[in-house]
Amino acid sequence: MALTGLAVVGATFLPGCAITCSASANKLAALRRGMTYDEATRVMGCPGAVVTERGPANADYAIVEWNGPDSVFFSRTRINFQDGKLLSYITEKRGAL
């Protein structure tokens, strides 16, 4: 039973899972102002988590968050979209004010 639980937890951290779907310096360097949300998700490797009430496809302003770049646990990247287009992004430590 305990080994099964460890296998499930271990599978969550396999290379490619969190790594593919998190921010990195190379991915951030490829982002361009004016990109659509779809273009940004292709660069980032996954859709990210919508932070605002509505997403970029149906809101004037939306924020989408990805883990990383320095640590998938302790840092995050938030991309701001205005009218469905990438406006800016910020990376910060989780819990930062």
C-alpha positions, 0 to 999 in steps of 0.5 A: 500500500505504501509503495503504491502511494510513493509510486503515484507521488513519484510519477507526479514529479517525472521529468517532463510533467512539471518541467514542460508546464512551467516557466523557464528563462528560455520560455519567458524570452520567447514571449512577445507583447501582443501574442494571443493567449493560444500563442503564449500557451504554446510557448509555455507548454500548457494553459496555466491557471487563470487567476482572475474571474474570467480568462483571456478569451472572455475578459477585457483583462485577465491574469494567468499563472504558471509555476517557475521559473526558478522553482516550481514550488517557490516561484510563479510567473503571471502573464497579464492579458488585455483584450486577449493579447499578452500585455506583460508578465512578472515573476515573483516568489510565492507569498511575496507582497 
